[in-house]
């Protein structure tokens, strides 16, 4: 019983301290320029937790990741911002139109926006788990969001309950508002990544067998 209480208290301190660091590093980047690198650092920490690396120095991990990924993560953030801006403009244009075509266009653009938001959610786990080029990070985030409907559903369910908890207990915002969603998203995505890697490994084996037979 005592050991369980110790583990629970360790996790509470771990979560709270990580969330505070996330806020601090966002502010350190003057808000706008701190969001992307701070969130990348947040997901880097949660990934280490999922890999059973619980004894890391949170401050050191945040500082190193934040500094290393500041420029590149902000470049990707700028690209996503531009894409989001054009989608928003397209949606407003579709709203101003009349007729059946405008309704179809509005529904289509709304779907693309949902896909876009889903891609952003998948981007952060992808970014800290794999090494790609800037272009491939954006491409792969869209692909994975398309081929992973069950993972998306699980992420949405988890975020709904976290949002419900925070809405009813707003005092928790400084302590879990970033780290808990990040941990849940990372948890779901790590499982999905492993499944995709296993599927790819199976395909590669089948291809080698077919090549040897031919």
N, C-alpha and C positions, 0 to 999 in steps of 0.2 A: 504493500500500500504506500509506504514511504517513498519507494523508488518511482512509483507511478506519479505521485504528486510532484516529485522532483522533475520528472520528464515533462509534465504538463507546465510547470512553472518555467522550465527552460524554453519551451516552445512559445509561451506567452512573451517572455523577454525577447526572444529571437524575432518574433513577428513585429512587436511594437518597435524595437530598435531599428529594424529594417525599414519599416514604414516611415519613421522619423527621418532616417537617412535619405529616403526617396524625396521627401518634401524639401529637406535641406539642400540637396543637390539640384533640384529644380530651381530653387531660389538662387543658387550659386550661378546658374546659367541665365539669370535675369528672366526666369519664367519661360519665355518662348524658346530660347536656345538650350534650356536645361531639360525640357520635357523628354525629348528623345533619348539623349545619353543617360539620363537618370532612370528612365524606364527600361532601357537596355540593361543597365546595371542591376536593376531590380529583378529582371528575369534571369540574369546570369546567376544571381544569388539563389533564386528558387530552383533553378536547374541543378545547382550543386547540391541542394537539399534532396532533390529527387534522386541524385546519384549517390545518396547516403554520405555526402561530405558535409557533416553537420558542425564540424569544429573549425570552420573557416573564420578568418577575421573579417567581419562584416564591413567595417570601415575601410580596411585595406582593399577588399574586393571591389567595393563601390568606387573608391578613388582610382584604382588602376583601370577598371572597366570604363568609367566615366571619361577619364583622360584619353584612353586609347580610342574610344568610339565616338568622341565628341563630334569631330568633323564629319565622319562618314555617316553616322546616324542622322545628323542634321541634314545632310544632303538627301538622304532617303526621305526624311520628314518633309523636306521642301517639295520633292516629287509627289508624295502623297497629297500634300496641301494643294498643289496645282491641279492634280486630278480631281480632288474633292471640289475645288472651286468650279471647274468646268462642269462637273456633274450637277452641282447646285444651280448653276446658270441654266443648264439644259432643262432641269426640273421646273424652274420658274418660267421658262419659255413655254414648256408644255402646259403649264397651268393657265397661261394667258391665251392659249389657243382654244378654239371651239370645234365641236364636231367629234365624230367617232374616232377619227385618226388621233386626235389629241388625247383621248382617253387611253388608247392603246399605247401611244408614245409615253404618256405619264406612267402607266403601269410598268412599261419596259424599263424606263429610266429608274424608277423606284427599285426595281429588281436589281439593276446594276449597282445602285447605291448600297443596297443590302449586301451584295456580293463584295463590294469595295470595303465596307466596314468589317465584314467577316475576314477579308484578306489582311486588314490591318491587325486584327486580333491574332491571326495566325503568324503574322510577320515576326513578332517579338520572340516567340519560342523558336521559330525557324532561324532567326538571326543568331541566337546564342548557342544553338545546337549544331549548326552546319557552317561551313566556310564556302560562300558563293561570291560572285561579283555583285555589284549593286543592281545591275539589270536582272540577274537571276534571282536575287532575293525577292524582288517585286513580282517577277513572273511566277516563281514557285509558291509565293504566298497566295496568289490568285488560284493556281492549279489545285493546291491542297485544300483551299476553302471550297472549291467546286466538287472535289472527289471525296470529301469527308463530311457528308450530311449528318451522320450519327454523332461524330465528334462535335460538330457545330451545335447540335441539339443539346448535348451534354454540357457544353460550355454555357449555353444560354440558360439552361435550368440552374446551373450552379450560380451564375451571375445574378439570376433573378432572386434566389434566396439570400445571397449576400447583400444585394440591393435592398431587399425587404428588411433584413436585419439592421442595416445602417440607417434606413429611413425611420425605423421605429426606435433606434437608439443612436441618434446623431452624435452623441458624445464619443462614439467609437471611430468617427471619421479620422482624427489625427493618428489613430493607432492601427487600423486595419484596412482603410479605404483603398490602398494601393496594393499592399502585399497579399491580402487574402484573394482578391480576384486574380492576381498574377500567379499565385501558387496553384489555384484551381485550373487556370488555363494551361499552365505548364504541365500539370498532372495529366490532363486529358491529351495534350499534344504529344507528350513523350510516349504515351501508349500508342498513339496513332503513328508516330514516326517509326516505332519499332515494328509495327504491323506492316507498314509500307516497305521497310528495309527487308523484312522476311519475305514479302511477296516478290521484291526485286531479286533477292538472292535465289529464290525458287525459279524465277524466270531465267536467270543467268545459268543456273545448273541445267535447266531443260535445253537451253540453246547450245550449251557445250556438249550435251549428250547427242543432240541432233547433228551437230557438226562432226562429232566423232563417228557417228553412224554413216553419214554421207561421205 
